[in-house]
């Protein structure tokens, strides 16, 4: 038996009503925190979460030793505050297909949530499911023969098929990833894969499953040994899986929940009719700012967001980037950018640039290039600051192993080697933003920054943290 000393629950455990895929730090700082706060606010129903790891079983094994409980360490400039999160009532290896299907069969389970990152949806550049992806093709074959899936879309299809067979009614699927209209994205890849397996299942999903779009925001760097030492000092317990996060958090949702949901509003979440303005504000200010600081900061030998934000050159480019986005944002940005300046300057949150820099080919189209596209539609100059971020990513791609840091860009990286600035700019625009490829002005802005940018040094020792 595992030693759970200090982690035993003193009250009744909430029943599992939410099933989550992707047991990372962000989900535990965001979804589980909101769910716990909703439970604490009272109500007729308590909502417990059963979570499955994305790939490795290690996170599930560690949390199982603590009965699913862990410490959330909220780190502000003034100090640290530690709270215990209890909403996670079951943890499983993501490969446990039997447990996944069993939960989805239950009528009391009303919500499935995901944090799998942009690359996890296995999409082609035009947004459809990549059926040529070997694991996607493998999932189709496995599901046709009754086997367990391994990709996120495949696991959704697997679980929803079990729910249809059990006759337990409608359910909501909620993405918590940094993609615009993420509910539509998840719906699209799920239906694409279901159609490849069983057209009648695809029709059932279309009629009985609600796909909810959300905007999520809470900076959550990977915890390190010194964080565990802080938790020991504050709580007197040994936590092998604490989560470090910032005080700020935001969650905005759009969509229906046919089988109910927690009262997340009790923790400050908002349910709106139009999510798009909130998505754009977050993607074009926070996420775009992170990408700029990551690629330009790493080029200067810096390691964290706070260090890059303190660099005068990075800061000037960041303010220019925010100005370009503000011109085409429907919401007022003054309050948001003021909050971001404070958040980025919080040196006690060691948000590592290596972590942010991963999978740039998946992130930059929605964080950077979409702003240029929107400016062009509005009749505005496409923007030099955004072009500078794209140039910084191109240089970064040449300095790292793309097979590790950005697998989707590995073939593109090979094509860029040995080419001049103008050719590299054109190739990247054709690959990531065909709508902008016609813009000689934007390509020239990118090439100009490539021509003057110093080479990016190798990344610091130690592997990048998973986001």
C-alpha positions, 0 to 999 in steps of 0.5 A: 500500500502507498503511504498517504500520511497527511493526505487522508480525506477528512470529509466525504469524497465528491462523486465523479461527474467530470472526466479530464484528459491531460493531467498537467499542472495547468489543469490542476491550477485552473479547472480543479481550482475552479471546481473546488471553489464551486464545491466549497460555495455549496449547492445540491451537487458536488462535482469530483474529477477523475483525471487521465494522463496524456502520455506518461503514467508517472503523474497518476502514480504520484498523485495516487500516493496522495489520494489525488490531493495536492498543494496549490502554491500561489506565488505573488510578489509579496509571498506564497500561499498554500492551499490543498485541492481536493476536487481530484478524486481519481487519477488514472494512466491515460492508457487505461481505456477500460476505466475511461470508457467506464466513466463515460458510461455513467449517467452522473458524468456530465462533462469531459474536459481536455488540456492537451495543447494545440498539437494534441488535436492532430490537425492539418494546416487547414484545420481538419483531422490529419488522417495521415498521422500514423497514430490517427490512422492507428486509432481508426484501425484500433477503434474499428476492431474494438481496441483502445485509442491513443490520440486525444480525438481517438479517446473522445470517440472511444469514450463517446461510443461507450456512452452511446452504447450505455444509453446514458444521454447527452454530455458536454466536451470542454477544451481548456487549450489556447486555440481560438474557438477550441470547442469547434476545433474539438468537435471537428476532429472528433467528428472527423475521426468518428466518421472514419470509424462509424458514420452512425456514431458520428451522427450520434455525437453530432446530436447528443454532444455539446462542444463548449469553447473556453478562454483560459488564463493562468500562468503555471510554470513547472514546479521544481525542488525548491517549490517542494521545499516551500510547500514542506515549510508552509504545510508540514507535508511532503508533496511530490506533485505540487503546482505553482501558479500566479494569483491572477486567473480568468475563465470565460465559457460559451456553450451548453451543458446538457447534463449540468456543470459545477457553479464555476461562477462562484470562483469568478468564471464567466459564461458569455454569448460571444467568446471571440473578443475574449479569446483574441484579447488573450491570444494577441496580448498574453500568448503573443507576448509570451512568444515574443519574450520566449524567442527574443529572450532566448536569443539574448541568453535569458531564461524566464519571462520576468528576465525577458520583460526586464530587457529594454529591447524585448520590452520595447518590441512587446509594447509595439506588438501590443499596440498592433493588436490593440488596433484590431481588438474589439475590447479595451486593452488598457486594463488587460495590458496593465495587468500583464505588465504586473504579471510578467514582472513577477520574478517569483513566477519562474515561467521558463522561456524554453517551455513557451518556445515549444511548438511555435509552428502550432502557436504562431498562426493564432498568436501572431499571424492572425493579427497581421491578417486582421490588420490587412482586412482592416486596411492597416499596415500588417505590422513590423512587431509581429513580423519580428516575432516570426523572424525570431522563431525562424532563428530559434528553429535553426538553433534547436532540434525541431524534432524535439522542440517543434516536431510539426516544423521539422520538415520546414526547418530542413527546407530553411537550412542554407537559404537567404533571409528572403527565401526563409521568410517566404517559405515560412509564410507559405507554410504557416499563413498562406493568406499572408504569403501574397504580402511582399511587405510582410515578408520583407519585414520578416526578412529584415529582422532575420538579416540583422538578428544575431544567431540564437545560442543553444538552450541552457542545460536541462530539458524543457518543461511540458506545458 
